[in-house]
C-alpha cells in the first residue's frame, strides 16, 4: 500500500537524522522515538526505528545511552529537555485529526502559550508523517 511504502522510506531517513545528530555530540545520546498511531502503522515504524537505533548503538555506530519508544500520550513531556534526539512518527486520522494516543500531547503542543522557538534549543528532532495522500488533509498533523 501507499502508506506502507511511505513508512519504509521513513526508516532510513530517521536513522540518518539520528546518526547525524549523534555524530555532532561527544556524549552518548538520549533518544526518544515517539508515536501517534490510530491503526498501528506508525507504531510499527517507531518500534522498528528503535530496534535499528539500538542495533547501531550495540555495534558502536551510534553513541546512544538510551533509546525509548512509546505513544506520545504515555510520554512525560517534561522529560523532553533531557533528551538530545527525538523522532516523532505520526499518522493523521479522520478529517485531519491526531490519533487517539497522541491527543493529550497534541493539545499541549497547540497551546498559544508554548514558546516553541526557545523551549528545546538543544533538541535534534525529526518528524515523519504516515498517511494516504489522496486525502485533502494528508499529513496535516506531522506538518503542523
C-alpha positions as CSV (number, residue, x, y, z in Angstrom):
1,X,0.0,0.0,0.0
2,X,1.0,3.6,-0.4
3,X,1.1,4.1,3.3
4,X,3.5,1.3,4.0
5,X,5.7,2.3,1.2
6,X,6.0,5.7,2.9
7,X,6.8,4.0,6.2
8,X,9.7,2.1,4.6
9,X,11.0,5.3,3.2
10,X,10.9,6.9,6.7
11,X,13.1,4.4,8.3
12,X,16.4,5.3,6.6
13,X,15.7,9.0,6.9
14,X,15.1,8.7,10.6
15,X,18.3,6.7,11.0
16,X,20.2,9.3,9.0
17,X,18.8,12.1,11.2
18,X,19.8,10.2,14.4
19,X,23.2,9.4,13.1
20,X,23.8,13.0,12.1
21,X,22.8,14.3,15.5
22,X,24.8,11.7,17.4
23,X,27.9,12.4,15.4
24,X,27.8,16.1,16.4
25,X,27.8,15.2,20.1
26,X,30.6,13.9,22.3
27,X,28.5,12.2,24.9
28,X,26.1,9.3,24.4
29,X,22.7,10.4,23.4
30,X,19.3,10.0,25.0
31,X,16.9,9.1,22.1
32,X,13.1,9.2,22.3
33,X,11.1,7.6,19.5
34,X,7.5,8.8,20.0
35,X,4.5,7.9,18.0
36,X,0.9,8.7,17.4
37,X,-0.9,5.8,15.7
38,X,-4.5,5.0,15.1
39,X,-4.2,1.7,13.2
40,X,-0.7,0.6,14.3
41,X,1.3,1.5,11.3
42,X,3.1,4.5,12.9
43,X,3.7,2.4,16.0
44,X,5.3,-0.3,13.9
45,X,7.6,2.2,12.2
46,X,8.5,3.7,15.5
47,X,9.3,0.3,17.1
48,X,11.4,-0.6,14.0
49,X,13.3,2.6,14.3
50,X,14.0,2.0,18.0
51,X,15.3,-1.5,17.1
52,X,17.6,-0.1,14.4
53,X,18.9,2.6,16.7
54,X,19.7,0.0,19.4
55,X,21.4,-2.3,16.9
56,X,23.5,0.6,15.7
57,X,24.4,1.5,19.2
58,X,25.3,-2.1,20.0
59,X,27.8,-2.2,17.2
60,X,29.3,1.1,18.0
61,X,27.9,3.0,15.0
62,X,26.0,5.4,17.3
63,X,26.8,6.7,20.8
64,X,23.4,6.1,22.5
65,X,22.9,5.9,26.2
66,X,19.2,5.0,26.0
67,X,16.5,4.7,23.4
68,X,12.9,4.6,24.3
69,X,9.8,4.1,22.2
70,X,6.3,5.0,23.4
71,X,3.0,6.6,22.4
72,X,3.0,10.4,22.7
73,X,0.3,10.4,25.4
74,X,2.3,8.0,27.5
75,X,5.4,10.1,27.3
76,X,6.1,12.6,30.1
77,X,6.6,15.8,28.1
78,X,8.5,17.4,31.0
79,X,11.4,14.9,30.3
80,X,11.8,16.0,26.7
81,X,14.5,18.6,27.6
82,X,16.5,15.7,29.0
83,X,16.6,14.0,25.5
84,X,19.0,15.1,22.8
85,X,17.3,13.4,20.0
86,X,13.5,12.9,19.4
87,X,11.9,11.2,16.5
88,X,8.2,11.8,16.1
89,X,6.2,9.3,14.0
90,X,2.6,10.1,13.4
91,X,-0.4,9.5,11.2
92,X,-3.4,11.7,10.6
93,X,-6.9,10.3,11.0
94,X,-10.4,11.3,10.2
95,X,-10.5,14.9,8.8
96,X,-7.1,16.0,9.8
97,X,-7.3,14.8,13.4
98,X,-4.4,13.4,15.5
99,X,-4.5,9.7,16.5
100,X,-6.2,8.9,19.8
101,X,-2.9,8.0,21.6
102,X,-1.5,11.5,21.0
103,X,-4.5,13.8,21.6
104,X,-3.2,15.0,25.0
105,X,0.2,15.7,23.6
106,X,-1.4,17.5,20.6
107,X,-3.4,19.8,22.9
108,X,-0.1,20.6,24.8
109,X,1.7,21.3,21.6
110,X,-1.0,23.6,20.2
111,X,-1.2,25.8,23.2
112,X,-0.7,29.5,22.4
113,X,1.5,30.0,25.4
114,X,4.0,27.4,24.4
115,X,7.3,29.2,23.5
116,X,8.3,26.7,20.7
117,X,11.3,28.6,19.4
118,X,13.0,28.7,22.8
119,X,11.6,25.6,24.6
120,X,14.0,23.0,23.4
121,X,17.1,24.7,21.9
122,X,19.3,21.6,22.2
123,X,16.9,19.0,20.8
124,X,17.6,17.4,17.5
125,X,14.4,16.1,16.1
126,X,12.8,14.5,13.0
127,X,9.0,14.3,12.2
128,X,7.6,11.6,10.0
129,X,4.0,11.5,8.9
130,X,2.3,8.5,7.5
131,X,-1.0,8.5,5.6
132,X,-2.8,8.4,2.3
133,X,-2.0,11.3,0.0
134,X,-5.4,11.1,-1.7
135,X,-7.0,12.9,1.4
136,X,-7.1,16.7,1.4
137,X,-5.6,16.9,4.9
138,X,-2.9,14.4,4.2
139,X,-0.2,14.6,6.9
140,X,-1.6,17.7,8.5
141,X,-0.6,16.5,12.0
142,X,3.0,15.9,11.0
143,X,3.2,19.2,9.1
144,X,1.8,21.3,11.9
